[in-house]
């Protein structure tokens, strides 16, 4: 057990003295083996660590990360866009909840699209990742009336987040991990240190379908007052 993190405040739920171990903000399984060193680590309590592990397990199973990335990208661009063209009646709600699986056919891995992909789990994980990064980079635990949410935007929706990222910031963080596997930028608001905006760019195959059927490997996350986040949620549902 890592003493460095024991009894620290949980990075995910902000409960004091609750951490039992260290957690990789980005699960090691998301990276090629040669890129698994020196990844950001933070203290989680046991409960948060377990909940996050479940999300990571789900996503490392259904999404192609690490060594599969390069093939995944080629496969995805080719096969999925072709399928979408053929099936223009594809329901928008289904489009945003697709699942991809790897199937082996004649010794070659190929992607297969099935339903449903749980987009909520994808967003929930990135909300936790952003929360962990705020602790890791800025040593900041959000007050309980603040929350994180993550979103993959439809075409045009990214303007809100990009505008946030270009505003006056108290802190700016920009990192590339695992030879570009994950790139992220974080901006701490000048007006309120608990408000932040994050942008994640995931290399290659980790792409999910946005509302308009376009593929996106960009995820945005924000920390805001809970009431504000509830308001956004009520607008996108
Ligand atoms: Zn916790």
Boltz pocket constraint, residues with backbone or C-beta under 6 A from the ligand:
constraints:
  - pocket:
      binder: B
      contacts: [[A, 10], [A, 11], [A, 12], [A, 13], [A, 14], [A, 15], [A, 18], [A, 44], [A, 45], [A, 46], [A, 47], [A, 48], [A, 49]]
      max_distance: 6.0
